[in-house]
């Protein structure tokens, strides 16, 4: 039984779709790190500077101990304070929006390519076939008689 299970697992893993999915996940994880760096290191510093030298990654609210002030989020975490890290959340939302836009653009491009290919296929079919005026079936464009209803065609 274990021998058969191993073979089935190997066959499943070696299918094209599983390998494609694995590559997609790996590339997606790497892309996510690039987007995180883009947001944290490129986009948010100018926005923070424009809003009065705010570092979004250090925006938080201390829940416990109430009213306690810390120099940074790291200091609060090291002291064991319970915090709501809304600045990190803002960075994460911006990262998500960038990834969503990138994926949308990729899907839009793929759909455009597919639509173009479908239109070309339809044009090829239209050039090689015509419709019988009597039974409305597709027949070769050079046909003199309809093979379905045997009507004579002009």
N, CA, C and O atoms as a GROMACS GRO file, in nm:
protein
  616
    1UNK      N    1   0.083  -0.119   0.000
    1UNK     CA    2   0.000   0.000   0.000
    1UNK      C    3   0.087   0.125   0.000
    1UNK      O    4   0.058   0.220  -0.073
    2UNK      N    5   0.193   0.128   0.081
    2UNK     CA    6   0.281   0.244   0.086
    2UNK      C    7   0.353   0.265  -0.047
    2UNK      O    8   0.377   0.378  -0.088
    3UNK      N    9   0.386   0.154  -0.113
    3UNK     CA   10   0.454   0.164  -0.242
    3UNK      C   11   0.362   0.232  -0.344
    3UNK      O   12   0.407   0.318  -0.420
    4UNK      N   13   0.235   0.194  -0.344
    4UNK     CA   14   0.138   0.252  -0.436
    4UNK      C   15   0.113   0.400  -0.402
    4UNK      O   16   0.098   0.483  -0.492
    5UNK      N   17   0.108   0.432  -0.273
    5UNK     CA   18   0.087   0.570  -0.230
    5UNK      C   19   0.203   0.658  -0.275
    5UNK      O   20   0.180   0.771  -0.320
    6UNK      N   21   0.325   0.609  -0.264
    6UNK     CA   22   0.442   0.683  -0.308
    6UNK      C   23   0.439   0.710  -0.457
    6UNK      O   24   0.475   0.819  -0.502
    7UNK      N   25   0.395   0.612  -0.536
    7UNK     CA   26   0.385   0.628  -0.680
    7UNK      C   27   0.279   0.732  -0.714
    7UNK      O   28   0.300   0.818  -0.800
    8UNK      N   29   0.165   0.725  -0.646
    8UNK     CA   30   0.058   0.821  -0.671
    8UNK      C   31   0.103   0.963  -0.634
    8UNK      O   32   0.073   1.058  -0.707
    9UNK      N   33   0.174   0.977  -0.523
    9UNK     CA   34   0.223   1.107  -0.482
    9UNK      C   35   0.322   1.161  -0.585
    9UNK      O   36   0.316   1.279  -0.621
   10UNK      N   37   0.414   1.076  -0.631
   10UNK     CA   38   0.511   1.118  -0.731
   10UNK      C   39   0.441   1.161  -0.860
   10UNK      O   40   0.476   1.263  -0.919
   11UNK      N   41   0.342   1.082  -0.904
   11UNK     CA   42   0.268   1.117  -1.026
   11UNK      C   43   0.195   1.251  -1.010
   11UNK      O   44   0.189   1.331  -1.103
   12UNK      N   45   0.138   1.273  -0.890
   12UNK     CA   46   0.066   1.399  -0.864
   12UNK      C   47   0.162   1.518  -0.869
   12UNK      O   48   0.132   1.621  -0.929
   13UNK      N   49   0.277   1.503  -0.807
   13UNK     CA   50   0.375   1.612  -0.800
   13UNK      C   51   0.431   1.643  -0.938
   13UNK      O   52   0.458   1.759  -0.970
   14UNK      N   53   0.449   1.541  -1.021
   14UNK     CA   54   0.511   1.562  -1.151
   14UNK      C   55   0.413   1.610  -1.258
   14UNK      O   56   0.454   1.634  -1.371
   15UNK      N   57   0.286   1.624  -1.224
   15UNK     CA   58   0.191   1.681  -1.320
   15UNK      C   59   0.230   1.824  -1.350
   15UNK      O   60   0.288   1.892  -1.265
   16UNK      N   61   0.200   1.868  -1.469
   16UNK     CA   62   0.238   2.002  -1.509
   16UNK      C   63   0.175   2.110  -1.424
   16UNK      O   64   0.241   2.208  -1.391
   17UNK      N   65   0.049   2.093  -1.387
   17UNK     CA   66  -0.020   2.197  -1.310
   17UNK      C   67   0.041   2.216  -1.172
   17UNK      O   68   0.051   2.329  -1.124
   18UNK      N   69   0.080   2.109  -1.108
   18UNK     CA   70   0.138   2.120  -0.974
   18UNK      C   71   0.272   2.191  -0.981
   18UNK      O   72   0.303   2.276  -0.897
   19UNK      N   73   0.353   2.157  -1.080
   19UNK     CA   74   0.483   2.223  -1.095
   19UNK      C   75   0.464   2.371  -1.127
   19UNK      O   76   0.536   2.456  -1.075
   20UNK      N   77   0.368   2.402  -1.214
   20UNK     CA   78   0.339   2.542  -1.246
   20UNK      C   79   0.295   2.618  -1.122
   20UNK      O   80   0.336   2.732  -1.100
   21UNK      N   81   0.211   2.554  -1.041
   21UNK     CA   82   0.164   2.618  -0.918
   21UNK      C   83   0.280   2.642  -0.822
   21UNK      O   84   0.288   2.748  -0.760
   22UNK      N   85   0.370   2.546  -0.810
   22UNK     CA   86   0.485   2.561  -0.721
   22UNK      C   87   0.573   2.677  -0.766
   22UNK      O   88   0.618   2.758  -0.684
   23UNK      N   89   0.598   2.686  -0.895
   23UNK     CA   90   0.678   2.797  -0.948
   23UNK      C   91   0.607   2.929  -0.922
   23UNK      O   92   0.670   3.028  -0.884
   24UNK      N   93   0.476   2.932  -0.943
   24UNK     CA   94   0.398   3.053  -0.918
   24UNK      C   95   0.405   3.098  -0.773
   24UNK      O   96   0.416   3.217  -0.745
   25UNK      N   97   0.398   3.003  -0.682
   25UNK     CA   98   0.404   3.037  -0.538
   25UNK      C   99   0.541   3.094  -0.503
   25UNK      O  100   0.551   3.192  -0.430
   26UNK      N  101   0.647   3.032  -0.555
   26UNK     CA  102   0.783   3.080  -0.527
   26UNK      C  103   0.803   3.220  -0.584
   26UNK      O  104   0.857   3.307  -0.516
   27UNK      N  105   0.761   3.241  -0.708
   27UNK     CA  106   0.776   3.374  -0.768
   27UNK      C  107   0.687   3.475  -0.694
   27UNK      O  108   0.728   3.589  -0.675
   28UNK      N  109   0.568   3.432  -0.654
   28UNK     CA  110   0.480   3.521  -0.579
   28UNK      C  111   0.540   3.564  -0.446
   28UNK      O  112   0.527   3.680  -0.406
   29UNK      N  113   0.605   3.471  -0.377
   29UNK     CA  114   0.669   3.505  -0.249
   29UNK      C  115   0.782   3.605  -0.271
   29UNK      O  116   0.798   3.701  -0.195
   30UNK      N  117   0.861   3.583  -0.375
   30UNK     CA  118   0.970   3.676  -0.405
   30UNK      C  119   0.914   3.812  -0.446
   30UNK      O  120   0.966   3.916  -0.405
   31UNK      N  121   0.807   3.812  -0.525
   31UNK     CA  122   0.744   3.937  -0.567
   31UNK      C  123   0.689   4.010  -0.446
   31UNK      O  124   0.697   4.133  -0.438
   32UNK      N  125   0.632   3.936  -0.350
   32UNK     CA  126   0.580   3.997  -0.227
   32UNK      C  127   0.690   4.068  -0.149
   32UNK      O  128   0.667   4.176  -0.094
   33UNK      N  129   0.808   4.008  -0.143
   33UNK     CA  130   0.920   4.072  -0.072
   33UNK      C  131   0.964   4.199  -0.144
   33UNK      O  132   0.998   4.298  -0.080
   34UNK      N  133   0.964   4.194  -0.276
   34UNK     CA  134   1.001   4.313  -0.353
   34UNK      C  135   0.900   4.425  -0.328
   34UNK      O  136   0.939   4.540  -0.308
   35UNK      N  137   0.773   4.391  -0.328
   35UNK     CA  138   0.669   4.493  -0.305
   35UNK      C  139   0.679   4.547  -0.163
   35UNK      O  140   0.664   4.667  -0.142
   36UNK      N  141   0.704   4.460  -0.064
   36UNK     CA  142   0.720   4.508   0.074
   36UNK      C  143   0.835   4.609   0.082
   36UNK      O  144   0.822   4.714   0.146
   37UNK      N  145   0.946   4.577   0.018
   37UNK     CA  146   1.059   4.668   0.019
   37UNK      C  147   1.024   4.798  -0.054
   37UNK      O  148   1.062   4.906  -0.009
   38UNK      N  149   0.953   4.787  -0.164
   38UNK     CA  150   0.911   4.907  -0.238
   38UNK      C  151   0.827   4.998  -0.149
   38UNK      O  152   0.847   5.119  -0.146
   39UNK      N  153   0.733   4.939  -0.076
   39UNK     CA  154   0.645   5.019   0.010
   39UNK      C  155   0.723   5.078   0.127
   39UNK      O  156   0.714   5.198   0.153
   40UNK      N  157   0.799   4.994   0.198
   40UNK     CA  158   0.870   5.040   0.319
   40UNK      C  159   0.985   5.135   0.289
   40UNK      O  160   1.007   5.232   0.361
   41UNK      N  161   1.059   5.107   0.181
   41UNK     CA  162   1.183   5.180   0.156
   41UNK      C  163   1.172   5.291   0.052
   41UNK      O  164   1.253   5.383   0.052
   42UNK      N  165   1.072   5.284  -0.037
   42UNK     CA  166   1.063   5.382  -0.145
   42UNK      C  167   0.938   5.470  -0.133
   42UNK      O  168   0.948   5.593  -0.142
   43UNK      N  169   0.822   5.409  -0.113
   43UNK     CA  170   0.696   5.485  -0.117
   43UNK      C  171   0.667   5.556   0.015
   43UNK      O  172   0.637   5.675   0.015
   44UNK      N  173   0.676   5.485   0.127
   44UNK     CA  174   0.633   5.543   0.255
   44UNK      C  175   0.726   5.652   0.310
   44UNK      O  176   0.675   5.746   0.371
   45UNK      N  177   0.859   5.646   0.292
   45UNK     CA  178   0.941   5.756   0.345
   45UNK      C  179   0.904   5.894   0.289
   45UNK      O  180   0.892   5.989   0.368
   46UNK      N  181   0.884   5.911   0.156
   46UNK     CA  182   0.842   6.044   0.110
   46UNK      C  183   0.704   6.084   0.161
   46UNK      O  184   0.680   6.201   0.192
   47UNK      N  185   0.613   5.988   0.171
   47UNK     CA  186   0.479   6.019   0.223
   47UNK      C  187   0.490   6.061   0.369
   47UNK      O  188   0.429   6.159   0.411
   48UNK      N  189   0.568   5.986   0.446
   48UNK     CA  190   0.590   6.022   0.586
   48UNK      C  191   0.655   6.158   0.602
   48UNK      O  192   0.619   6.236   0.690
   49UNK      N  193   0.754   6.187   0.514
   49UNK     CA  194   0.820   6.318   0.518
   49UNK      C  195   0.721   6.430   0.487
   49UNK      O  196   0.722   6.534   0.552
   50UNK      N  197   0.636   6.407   0.387
   50UNK     CA  198   0.537   6.508   0.348
   50UNK      C  199   0.434   6.531   0.458
   50UNK      O  200   0.377   6.640   0.468
   51UNK      N  201   0.409   6.430   0.540
   51UNK     CA  202   0.310   6.441   0.648
   51UNK      C  203   0.374   6.484   0.780
   51UNK      O  204   0.314   6.468   0.886
   52UNK      N  205   0.493   6.537   0.776
   52UNK     CA  206   0.557   6.588   0.897
   52UNK      C  207   0.655   6.490   0.958
   52UNK      O  208   0.658   6.473   1.080
   53UNK      N  209   0.734   6.426   0.876
   53UNK     CA  210   0.840   6.333   0.919
   53UNK      C  211   0.784   6.219   1.004
   53UNK      O  212   0.835   6.190   1.112
   54UNK      N  213   0.678   6.155   0.954
   54UNK     CA  214   0.614   6.043   1.023
   54UNK      C  215   0.673   5.913   0.970
   54UNK      O  216   0.681   5.893   0.849
   55UNK      N  217   0.713   5.825   1.060
   55UNK     CA  218   0.759   5.690   1.021
   55UNK      C  219   0.641   5.595   1.043
   55UNK      O  220   0.608   5.561   1.157
   56UNK      N  221   0.578   5.553   0.934
   56UNK     CA  222   0.457   5.472   0.945
   56UNK      C  223   0.480   5.341   1.018
   56UNK      O  224   0.390   5.291   1.085
   57UNK      N  225   0.600   5.284   1.006
   57UNK     CA  226   0.625   5.156   1.073
   57UNK      C  227   0.631   5.172   1.224
   57UNK      O  228   0.626   5.072   1.296
   58UNK      N  229   0.642   5.294   1.274
   58UNK     CA  230   0.644   5.318   1.418
   58UNK      C  231   0.515   5.379   1.471
   58UNK      O  232   0.512   5.429   1.584
   59UNK      N  233   0.409   5.376   1.393
   59UNK     CA  234   0.280   5.426   1.441
   59UNK      C  235   0.208   5.313   1.514
   59UNK      O  236   0.181   5.207   1.456
   60UNK      N  237   0.177   5.337   1.638
   60UNK     CA  238   0.110   5.235   1.719
   60UNK      C  239   0.038   5.301   1.836
   60UNK      O  240   0.064   5.416   1.870
   61UNK      N  241  -0.053   5.224   1.897
   61UNK     CA  242  -0.123   5.268   2.017
   61UNK      C  243  -0.094   5.165   2.125
   61UNK      O  244  -0.109   5.045   2.102
   62UNK      N  245  -0.053   5.211   2.243
   62UNK     CA  246  -0.024   5.122   2.354
   62UNK      C  247  -0.153   5.092   2.431
   62UNK      O  248  -0.218   5.184   2.481
   63UNK      N  249  -0.187   4.964   2.439
   63UNK     CA  250  -0.306   4.924   2.515
   63UNK      C  251  -0.272   4.893   2.660
   63UNK      O  252  -0.348   4.926   2.751
   64UNK      N  253  -0.156   4.830   2.681
   64UNK     CA  254  -0.116   4.794   2.817
   64UNK      C  255   0.035   4.802   2.827
   64UNK      O  256   0.101   4.744   2.741
   65UNK      N  257   0.093   4.867   2.921
   65UNK     CA  258   0.031   4.947   3.026
   65UNK      C  259  -0.021   5.079   2.969
   65UNK      O  260   0.048   5.147   2.894
   66UNK      N  261  -0.140   5.114   3.005
   66UNK     CA  262  -0.212   5.229   2.951
   66UNK      C  263  -0.137   5.360   2.980
   66UNK      O  264  -0.096   5.386   3.093
   67UNK      N  265  -0.121   5.440   2.876
   67UNK     CA  266  -0.057   5.570   2.891
   67UNK      C  267   0.094   5.567   2.887
   67UNK      O  268   0.156   5.673   2.890
   68UNK      N  269   0.154   5.453   2.881
   68UNK     CA  270   0.300   5.442   2.878
   68UNK      C  271   0.352   5.483   2.741
   68UNK      O  272   0.295   5.443   2.640
   69UNK      N  273   0.459   5.562   2.736
   69UNK     CA  274   0.520   5.608   2.611
   69UNK      C  275   0.653   5.536   2.589
   69UNK      O  276   0.731   5.517   2.682
   70UNK      N  277   0.678   5.497   2.465
   70UNK     CA  278   0.802   5.432   2.426
   70UNK      C  279   0.861   5.506   2.307
   70UNK      O  280   0.788   5.573   2.233
   71UNK      N  281   0.991   5.495   2.289
   71UNK     CA  282   1.059   5.565   2.179
   71UNK      C  283   1.022   5.508   2.043
   71UNK      O  284   1.014   5.581   1.944
   72UNK      N  285   0.999   5.377   2.038
   72UNK     CA  286   0.968   5.312   1.910
   72UNK      C  287   0.884   5.188   1.935
   72UNK      O  288   0.864   5.146   2.049
   73UNK      N  289   0.834   5.131   1.827
   73UNK     CA  290   0.758   5.007   1.836
   73UNK      C  291   0.845   4.894   1.888
   73UNK      O  292   0.799   4.809   1.964
   74UNK      N  293   0.970   4.893   1.845
   74UNK     CA  294   1.062   4.788   1.894
   74UNK      C  295   1.081   4.798   2.045
   74UNK      O  296   1.084   4.695   2.113
   75UNK      N  297   1.094   4.920   2.097
   75UNK     CA  298   1.110   4.938   2.242
   75UNK      C  299   0.985   4.893   2.316
   75UNK      O  300   0.994   4.831   2.423
   76UNK      N  301   0.868   4.923   2.261
   76UNK     CA  302   0.744   4.882   2.325
   76UNK      C  303   0.731   4.729   2.324
   76UNK      O  304   0.690   4.669   2.424
   77UNK      N  305   0.766   4.667   2.213
   77UNK     CA  306   0.759   4.521   2.204
   77UNK      C  307   0.859   4.457   2.300
   77UNK      O  308   0.828   4.358   2.366
   78UNK      N  309   0.979   4.513   2.308
   78UNK     CA  310   1.081   4.459   2.398
   78UNK      C  311   1.039   4.472   2.545
   78UNK      O  312   1.074   4.387   2.627
   79UNK      N  313   0.964   4.576   2.577
   79UNK     CA  314   0.918   4.595   2.715
   79UNK      C  315   0.796   4.510   2.747
   79UNK      O  316   0.750   4.507   2.861
   80UNK      N  317   0.741   4.440   2.645
   80UNK     CA  318   0.626   4.354   2.668
   80UNK      C  319   0.493   4.427   2.663
   80UNK      O  320   0.392   4.376   2.712
   81UNK      N  321   0.492   4.546   2.606
   81UNK     CA  322   0.368   4.624   2.598
   81UNK      C  323   0.276   4.562   2.492
   81UNK      O  324   0.322   4.506   2.393
   82UNK      N  325   0.147   4.575   2.514
   82UNK     CA  326   0.047   4.531   2.418
   82UNK      C  327   0.013   4.651   2.332
   82UNK      O  328  -0.030   4.755   2.382
   83UNK      N  329   0.033   4.637   2.199
   83UNK     CA  330   0.016   4.750   2.110
   83UNK      C  331  -0.072   4.714   1.991
   83UNK      O  332  -0.082   4.598   1.951
   84UNK      N  333  -0.136   4.816   1.935
   84UNK     CA  334  -0.204   4.805   1.806
   84UNK      C  335  -0.115   4.877   1.706
   84UNK      O  336  -0.097   4.998   1.715
   85UNK      N  337  -0.061   4.803   1.611
   85UNK     CA  338   0.038   4.856   1.517
   85UNK      C  339  -0.029   4.900   1.388
   85UNK      O  340  -0.019   4.833   1.285
   86UNK      N  341  -0.098   5.013   1.392
   86UNK     CA  342  -0.173   5.056   1.274
   86UNK      C  343  -0.081   5.107   1.163
   86UNK      O  344  -0.122   5.105   1.047
   87UNK      N  345   0.039   5.152   1.193
   87UNK     CA  346   0.133   5.194   1.089
   87UNK      C  347   0.179   5.077   1.004
   87UNK      O  348   0.188   5.088   0.881
   88UNK      N  349   0.208   4.964   1.068
   88UNK     CA  350   0.246   4.843   0.995
   88UNK      C  351   0.129   4.795   0.910
   88UNK      O  352   0.147   4.747   0.798
   89UNK      N  353   0.008   4.810   0.965
   89UNK     CA  354  -0.112   4.772   0.889
   89UNK      C  355  -0.127   4.858   0.764
   89UNK      O  356  -0.162   4.807   0.657
   90UNK      N  357  -0.102   4.988   0.776
   90UNK     CA  358  -0.110   5.078   0.659
   90UNK      C  359  -0.009   5.034   0.553
   90UNK      O  360  -0.043   5.029   0.434
   91UNK      N  361   0.114   5.001   0.594
   91UNK     CA  362   0.214   4.952   0.500
   91UNK      C  363   0.168   4.824   0.431
   91UNK      O  364   0.188   4.808   0.311
   92UNK      N  365   0.106   4.734   0.506
   92UNK     CA  366   0.060   4.607   0.451
   92UNK      C  367  -0.054   4.630   0.352
   92UNK      O  368  -0.060   4.564   0.248
   93UNK      N  369  -0.145   4.721   0.383
   93UNK     CA  370  -0.255   4.751   0.290
   93UNK      C  371  -0.201   4.808   0.160
   93UNK      O  372  -0.248   4.771   0.052
   94UNK      N  373  -0.104   4.898   0.168
   94UNK     CA  374  -0.046   4.955   0.047
   94UNK      C  375   0.026   4.846  -0.034
   94UNK      O  376   0.016   4.844  -0.157
   95UNK      N  377   0.096   4.757   0.034
   95UNK     CA  378   0.162   4.644  -0.035
   95UNK      C  379   0.058   4.558  -0.108
   95UNK      O  380   0.078   4.519  -0.222
   96UNK      N  381  -0.052   4.529  -0.040
   96UNK     CA  382  -0.158   4.449  -0.101
   96UNK      C  383  -0.213   4.518  -0.225
   96UNK      O  384  -0.235   4.453  -0.328
   97UNK      N  385  -0.238   4.647  -0.217
   97UNK     CA  386  -0.293   4.721  -0.331
   97UNK      C  387  -0.198   4.719  -0.450
   97UNK      O  388  -0.243   4.707  -0.564
   98UNK      N  389  -0.069   4.730  -0.425
   98UNK     CA  390   0.028   4.724  -0.534
   98UNK      C  391   0.028   4.586  -0.598
   98UNK      O  392   0.029   4.575  -0.720
   99UNK      N  393   0.028   4.480  -0.516
   99UNK     CA  394   0.024   4.344  -0.570
   99UNK      C  395  -0.105   4.321  -0.647
   99UNK      O  396  -0.102   4.261  -0.754
  100UNK      N  397  -0.217   4.367  -0.594
  100UNK     CA  398  -0.346   4.349  -0.662
  100UNK      C  399  -0.346   4.420  -0.797
  100UNK      O  400  -0.396   4.366  -0.895
  101UNK      N  401  -0.290   4.540  -0.803
  101UNK     CA  402  -0.284   4.612  -0.931
  101UNK      C  403  -0.194   4.540  -1.030
  101UNK      O  404  -0.226   4.530  -1.148
  102UNK      N  405  -0.081   4.489  -0.982
  102UNK     CA  406   0.010   4.416  -1.072
  102UNK      C  407  -0.057   4.291  -1.126
  102UNK      O  408  -0.047   4.262  -1.245
  103UNK      N  409  -0.126   4.216  -1.040
  103UNK     CA  410  -0.194   4.094  -1.084
  103UNK      C  411  -0.307   4.130  -1.181
  103UNK      O  412  -0.327   4.060  -1.280
  104UNK      N  413  -0.378   4.238  -1.153
  104UNK     CA  414  -0.485   4.281  -1.243
  104UNK      C  415  -0.430   4.313  -1.381
  104UNK      O  416  -0.489   4.276  -1.483
  105UNK      N  417  -0.316   4.383  -1.386
  105UNK     CA  418  -0.256   4.417  -1.515
  105UNK      C  419  -0.211   4.291  -1.590
  105UNK      O  420  -0.225   4.284  -1.712
  106UNK      N  421  -0.157   4.194  -1.518
  106UNK     CA  422  -0.114   4.069  -1.582
  106UNK      C  423  -0.236   3.995  -1.639
  106UNK      O  424  -0.233   3.948  -1.752
  107UNK      N  425  -0.341   3.985  -1.559
  107UNK     CA  426  -0.463   3.915  -1.605
  107UNK      C  427  -0.524   3.988  -1.724
  107UNK      O  428  -0.570   3.925  -1.819
  108UNK      N  429  -0.525   4.121  -1.718
  108UNK     CA  430  -0.579   4.200  -1.829
  108UNK      C  431  -0.498   4.174  -1.957
  108UNK      O  432  -0.557   4.161  -2.065
  109UNK      N  433  -0.366   4.167  -1.947
  109UNK     CA  434  -0.282   4.142  -2.064
  109UNK      C  435  -0.306   4.002  -2.119
  109UNK      O  436  -0.315   3.984  -2.241
  110UNK      N  437  -0.317   3.903  -2.031
  110UNK     CA  438  -0.342   3.765  -2.075
  110UNK      C  439  -0.478   3.756  -2.144
  110UNK      O  440  -0.490   3.692  -2.248
  111UNK      N  441  -0.580   3.818  -2.088
  111UNK     CA  442  -0.713   3.817  -2.150
  111UNK      C  443  -0.712   3.885  -2.286
  111UNK      O  444  -0.780   3.839  -2.378
  112UNK      N  445  -0.638   3.993  -2.300
  112UNK     CA  446  -0.628   4.062  -2.429
  112UNK      C  447  -0.563   3.971  -2.533
  112UNK      O  448  -0.609   3.965  -2.647
  113UNK      N  449  -0.458   3.902  -2.494
  113UNK     CA  450  -0.390   3.810  -2.586
  113UNK      C  451  -0.484   3.697  -2.625
  113UNK      O  452  -0.489   3.659  -2.743
  114UNK      N  453  -0.558   3.641  -2.528
  114UNK     CA  454  -0.653   3.533  -2.558
  114UNK      C  455  -0.763   3.581  -2.652
  114UNK      O  456  -0.800   3.510  -2.746
  115UNK      N  457  -0.816   3.701  -2.627
  115UNK     CA  458  -0.922   3.756  -2.713
  115UNK      C  459  -0.871   3.774  -2.856
  115UNK      O  460  -0.942   3.745  -2.951
  116UNK      N  461  -0.749   3.822  -2.869
  116UNK     CA  462  -0.691   3.843  -3.001
  116UNK      C  463  -0.676   3.709  -3.074
  116UNK      O  464  -0.704   3.699  -3.193
  117UNK      N  465  -0.630   3.606  -3.001
  117UNK     CA  466  -0.614   3.473  -3.062
  117UNK      C  467  -0.750   3.416  -3.102
  117UNK      O  468  -0.762   3.355  -3.209
  118UNK      N  469  -0.852   3.434  -3.018
  118UNK     CA  470  -0.986   3.384  -3.050
  118UNK      C  471  -1.042   3.454  -3.174
  118UNK      O  472  -1.106   3.389  -3.257
  119UNK      N  473  -1.020   3.583  -3.188
  119UNK     CA  474  -1.068   3.656  -3.305
  119UNK      C  475  -1.000   3.608  -3.432
  119UNK      O  476  -1.062   3.599  -3.538
  120UNK      N  477  -0.870   3.576  -3.422
  120UNK     CA  478  -0.798   3.524  -3.538
  120UNK      C  479  -0.851   3.388  -3.578
  120UNK      O  480  -0.866   3.359  -3.697
  121UNK      N  481  -0.881   3.303  -3.480
  121UNK     CA  482  -0.937   3.171  -3.508
  121UNK      C  483  -1.075   3.184  -3.574
  121UNK      O  484  -1.106   3.112  -3.668
  122UNK      N  485  -1.157   3.276  -3.524
  122UNK     CA  486  -1.289   3.298  -3.582
  122UNK      C  487  -1.278   3.348  -3.726
  122UNK      O  488  -1.358   3.310  -3.811
  123UNK      N  489  -1.179   3.432  -3.752
  123UNK     CA  490  -1.161   3.484  -3.887
  123UNK      C  491  -1.120   3.371  -3.983
  123UNK      O  492  -1.165   3.368  -4.097
  124UNK      N  493  -1.036   3.279  -3.935
  124UNK     CA  494  -0.996   3.165  -4.017
  124UNK      C  495  -1.115   3.075  -4.045
  124UNK      O  496  -1.131   3.027  -4.158
  125UNK      N  497  -1.198   3.050  -3.944
  125UNK     CA  498  -1.316   2.966  -3.962
  125UNK      C  499  -1.413   3.033  -4.059
  125UNK      O  500  -1.470   2.966  -4.144
  126UNK      N  501  -1.431   3.163  -4.047
  126UNK     CA  502  -1.524   3.234  -4.133
  126UNK      C  503  -1.479   3.230  -4.279
  126UNK      O  504  -1.563   3.228  -4.369
  127UNK      N  505  -1.350   3.227  -4.302
  127UNK     CA  506  -1.300   3.226  -4.438
  127UNK      C  507  -1.312   3.089  -4.503
  127UNK      O  508  -1.312   3.080  -4.626
  128UNK      N  509  -1.323   2.982  -4.426
  128UNK     CA  510  -1.328   2.847  -4.483
  128UNK      C  511  -1.468   2.787  -4.480
  128UNK      O  512  -1.490   2.682  -4.540
  129UNK      N  513  -1.562   2.851  -4.412
  129UNK     CA  514  -1.696   2.795  -4.401
  129UNK      C  515  -1.802   2.900  -4.434
  129UNK      O  516  -1.778   3.021  -4.425
  130UNK      N  517  -1.917   2.850  -4.474
  130UNK     CA  518  -2.033   2.936  -4.494
  130UNK      C  519  -2.154   2.864  -4.435
  130UNK      O  520  -2.146   2.747  -4.398
  131UNK      N  521  -2.264   2.935  -4.426
  131UNK     CA  522  -2.384   2.878  -4.366
  131UNK      C  523  -2.484   2.843  -4.476
  131UNK      O  524  -2.508   2.922  -4.567
  132UNK      N  525  -2.543   2.724  -4.466
  132UNK     CA  526  -2.646   2.683  -4.561
  132UNK      C  527  -2.771   2.768  -4.535
  132UNK      O  528  -2.816   2.776  -4.421
  133UNK      N  529  -2.827   2.832  -4.637
  133UNK     CA  530  -2.943   2.918  -4.615
  133UNK      C  531  -3.071   2.840  -4.584
  133UNK      O  532  -3.170   2.898  -4.540
  134UNK      N  533  -3.069   2.708  -4.605
  134UNK     CA  534  -3.189   2.627  -4.583
  134UNK      C  535  -3.190   2.562  -4.445
  134UNK      O  536  -3.292   2.565  -4.376
  135UNK      N  537  -3.077   2.502  -4.404
  135UNK     CA  538  -3.077   2.431  -4.275
  135UNK      C  539  -2.988   2.500  -4.170
  135UNK      O  540  -2.980   2.455  -4.056
  136UNK      N  541  -2.920   2.608  -4.210
  136UNK     CA  542  -2.839   2.690  -4.118
  136UNK      C  543  -2.723   2.614  -4.054
  136UNK      O  544  -2.686   2.645  -3.941
  137UNK      N  545  -2.665   2.517  -4.123
  137UNK     CA  546  -2.547   2.448  -4.072
  137UNK      C  547  -2.423   2.503  -4.143
  137UNK      O  548  -2.431   2.554  -4.255
  138UNK      N  549  -2.310   2.493  -4.076
  138UNK     CA  550  -2.185   2.537  -4.136
  138UNK      C  551  -2.137   2.431  -4.234
  138UNK      O  552  -2.134   2.312  -4.204
  139UNK      N  553  -2.098   2.479  -4.352
  139UNK     CA  554  -2.051   2.388  -4.457
  139UNK      C  555  -1.929   2.451  -4.522
  139UNK      O  556  -1.908   2.571  -4.508
  140UNK      N  557  -1.847   2.372  -4.591
  140UNK     CA  558  -1.729   2.429  -4.659
  140UNK      C  559  -1.772   2.537  -4.759
  140UNK      O  560  -1.879   2.528  -4.820
  141UNK      N  561  -1.689   2.638  -4.774
  141UNK     CA  562  -1.722   2.753  -4.856
  141UNK      C  563  -1.736   2.716  -5.004
  141UNK      O  564  -1.809   2.784  -5.077
  142UNK      N  565  -1.668   2.610  -5.051
  142UNK     CA  566  -1.673   2.570  -5.192
  142UNK      C  567  -1.783   2.468  -5.222
  142UNK      O  568  -1.793   2.421  -5.335
  143UNK      N  569  -1.864   2.434  -5.123
  143UNK     CA  570  -1.967   2.331  -5.143
  143UNK      C  571  -2.074   2.380  -5.240
  143UNK      O  572  -2.116   2.495  -5.235
  144UNK      N  573  -2.118   2.288  -5.330
  144UNK     CA  574  -2.225   2.319  -5.426
  144UNK      C  575  -2.358   2.268  -5.375
  144UNK      O  576  -2.464   2.318  -5.414
  145UNK      N  577  -2.353   2.167  -5.286
  145UNK     CA  578  -2.473   2.111  -5.221
  145UNK      C  579  -2.446   2.101  -5.071
  145UNK      O  580  -2.333   2.077  -5.028
  146UNK      N  581  -2.549   2.120  -4.994
  146UNK     CA  582  -2.538   2.105  -4.849
  146UNK      C  583  -2.535   1.957  -4.814
  146UNK      O  584  -2.625   1.884  -4.855
  147UNK      N  585  -2.433   1.911  -4.740
  147UNK     CA  586  -2.427   1.770  -4.704
  147UNK      C  587  -2.533   1.729  -4.602
  147UNK      O  588  -2.558   1.610  -4.584
  148UNK      N  589  -2.596   1.824  -4.537
  148UNK     CA  590  -2.698   1.792  -4.435
  148UNK      C  591  -2.838   1.785  -4.492
  148UNK      O  592  -2.912   1.690  -4.465
  149UNK      N  593  -2.877   1.887  -4.572
  149UNK     CA  594  -3.014   1.889  -4.625
  149UNK      C  595  -3.018   1.864  -4.776
  149UNK      O  596  -3.126   1.861  -4.834
  150UNK      N  597  -2.904   1.847  -4.839
  150UNK     CA  598  -2.886   1.820  -4.982
  150UNK      C  599  -2.943   1.928  -5.073
  150UNK      O  600  -2.972   1.900  -5.189
  151UNK      N  601  -2.959   2.050  -5.025
  151UNK     CA  602  -3.008   2.158  -5.108
  151UNK      C  603  -2.896   2.206  -5.199
  151UNK      O  604  -2.778   2.203  -5.163
  152UNK      N  605  -2.935   2.251  -5.318
  152UNK     CA  606  -2.837   2.309  -5.409
  152UNK      C  607  -2.808   2.452  -5.366
  152UNK      O  608  -2.898   2.528  -5.330
  153UNK      N  609  -2.678   2.485  -5.372
  153UNK     CA  610  -2.636   2.617  -5.330
  153UNK      C  611  -2.583   2.695  -5.450
  153UNK      O  612  -2.530   2.636  -5.544
  154UNK      N  613  -2.598   2.826  -5.448
  154UNK     CA  614  -2.551   2.910  -5.559
  154UNK      C  615  -2.404   2.940  -5.545
  154UNK      O  616  -2.347   3.009  -5.628
   0.00000   0.00000   0.00000
